Amino acid sequence: MSMTLSPNTQAILLLTAPLIAGRSVPSADLLTFSEYKRLARFLHENKRQPSDLLAPDADKLIAECRSVIVSDRLKRLLERGFLLSQAIERWNTRAIWVVTRADDNYPRRIKTHLKGDAPPVIYGCGDAAILETGGLAVVGSRLVDDTLVDYTEGIGRLAAAARCTIVSGGARGIDQAAMRGAIAAGGKVAGVLADSLERTALNREHRNLLIEGQLVLISPYDPSAGFNIGHAMQRNKLIYALADAALVVNSDYQKGGTWAGAVEQLEKLHLVPVYVHATEGSKGLEALRQKGALPWPNPSSPEAFVEALTVEHAPEKASHGQDRFSFTVNEEPGKHYEAQQDSPLREAPPLLKASGFHATPAEELFAKVKEILERMETPKTDAEVAEELGVSKSQVKEWLKRLVGEGVLQKLSKPVRYQSTAVEGPLFKQ
């Protein structure tokens, strides 16, 4: 895929991309996804396009956009031309390509399925044509036993025999097992990464697979960006959007990225049929069945595998309440705040304010807290974390427990401390 960027693509990158080229801290002024959507809608309604913001006479248009985005902020972002040139050079040397929604070669399945919610930018490495082949999305937990790993590798091998692509997220456990099985059998794999695309693409074991057209890796986040649990949650919809059907091999109950992605698909997006592995005693999988997921038929032949991917299934939309979240602020012990998805918080803890968090929905609070805590390379106690966040120790204990369960943090002993999880290794090694 060519790295010759159109003026529209350049403008979108300047507005939304951190353009990390030797820097670890992105600009705080970047347009969020929702902000860019509003700006794009404004430009479209006025018969303009992003590239018009780069024209010599763009000052008038930028001023007209002030009802959507503050003019000075737009100017600062659009003046990052040198940083963009550095990032492009870095991507070129690593064979990383980039497309935006303004490009004709933007992944068709993502744009068709997600429409206005499709990410403005997609970064990738490898044969982009694989992204249009559909196939089976395979998702599941990181922490699984060897029996389930072997089972999932078998699904990958069967997919390869059926000439069907495996789509997954590249995480340890189920994701990597499915991808590993397909790769070993000569199949094609599409990996949708939440972080570290550059590092993963440069891995020696992946390079040949990328060059030979067996593997494609994509991410809606900067190729040099590190792990962020909010990003991991958000990329789930891309995995489903690229596939013809999805299989949830295992899932925790009401927690974790696998659960959240499957529930979003079953209750809101309805992009593809969702199967669950038929296993006894899994509360999470049984709950997904109740929400409309189908039992995986365990096909034993390539023909049966293909048939499973072509099933027609339109689950009924399930009604569900809004997520609620509360926290205690140290300055006023015992005072709790409740937030719904569509209602703003009245106040945030001090460190969250300092990091750019103001009045946002509860899901953004989750993402911001996790973004802060996943940077803990130095082990810290719960008391130390509570002091830095400016919230109660009891609230921090709840956060830490959740983050350990989701694989964001690891819990150390003697004494009990917490730090970010280890860097992922190669995708296709156990």
NORCOR-V930716 format. One record per pair of residues at least 12 apart in sequence whose ideal C-beta (glycine too) atoms are under 6 Angstrom apart, sorted by the first residue. I is the first residue (numbers start at 1). J is the second residue. Records with the same first field share a line. If there is no record, write none. Layout:
# NORCOR-V930716
I: J + J
This chain:
# NORCOR-V930716
1: 97 + 128
3: 92 + 97
7: 51
8: 49 + 50 + 51 + 102
9: 100 + 102 + 103
11: 50 + 51 + 53 + 54
12: 50 + 100 + 120
13: 84
14: 77 + 78 + 80 + 84
15: 31 + 77
16: 31 + 36 + 120
17: 121
18: 222
19: 83 + 84 + 87
20: 222 + 224
21: 86 + 87 + 90
28: 356
29: 73 + 76 + 77
36: 120
38: 68
39: 68 + 69
42: 68
53: 78
62: 74
94: 198
95: 125
96: 123 + 125 + 223
97: 124
98: 123
99: 122
100: 120 + 121
101: 118 + 120
107: 131
108: 132
109: 241 + 242
110: 241
113: 241 + 271
114: 241
119: 220
122: 218 + 220
123: 197 + 219 + 223
124: 218
125: 201 + 210 + 217
126: 210 + 215 + 216 + 217
127: 213 + 216
130: 188 + 190 + 216
131: 190 + 242
133: 165
134: 244
135: 164 + 165 + 167 + 243
136: 159 + 164 + 243 + 245 + 309
137: 167 + 239 + 240 + 243 + 246
138: 166 + 168 + 178 + 247
139: 248 + 258
140: 174 + 249 + 250 + 258
141: 173 + 250 + 258
142: 171 + 172 + 173 + 407
144: 173
149: 177
152: 174 + 177 + 178 + 249
153: 177 + 180 + 181
155: 178
156: 178 + 181 + 182
157: 181 + 185
158: 305
159: 182 + 187
160: 182 + 185 + 186 + 187
161: 302
162: 302 + 305 + 306
165: 188 + 190
166: 178 + 179 + 182 + 189
167: 190 + 239 + 242 + 243
169: 192 + 239
170: 191 + 193 + 427
174: 249
176: 427
179: 427
180: 428
183: 428
188: 214
189: 215
190: 216 + 242
191: 217
192: 218 + 235 + 238 + 239
193: 217 + 219
194: 231 + 232 + 235
195: 225 + 226 + 227
197: 219 + 223
198: 223 + 224
201: 217
203: 426
205: 426
227: 374
228: 371
229: 370 + 408
230: 367
232: 257
233: 257 + 260
236: 261
240: 265 + 271 + 272
241: 271
243: 272
244: 309
245: 272 + 273 + 309
246: 272 + 274
247: 275 + 296
248: 262 + 276
249: 277
251: 284 + 285
252: 284
253: 283 + 284 + 287
256: 406
262: 288
266: 291 + 292 + 315
267: 318
273: 311 + 313
274: 293
275: 294 + 296
276: 288 + 289 + 293
277: 296
278: 295 + 296
291: 318
292: 315
322: 340 + 341
323: 341 + 362
324: 338
325: 339 + 362
326: 338
327: 391 + 395
328: 392 + 395
330: 390
339: 362
341: 361 + 362
344: 359
345: 359
349: 389 + 390 + 391
350: 390
351: 388 + 389 + 390
352: 368
373: 403
374: 408 + 420
376: 419 + 420
377: 420
379: 412 + 417 + 419
380: 417
381: 417
382: 396 + 397 + 400
400: 418
407: 421
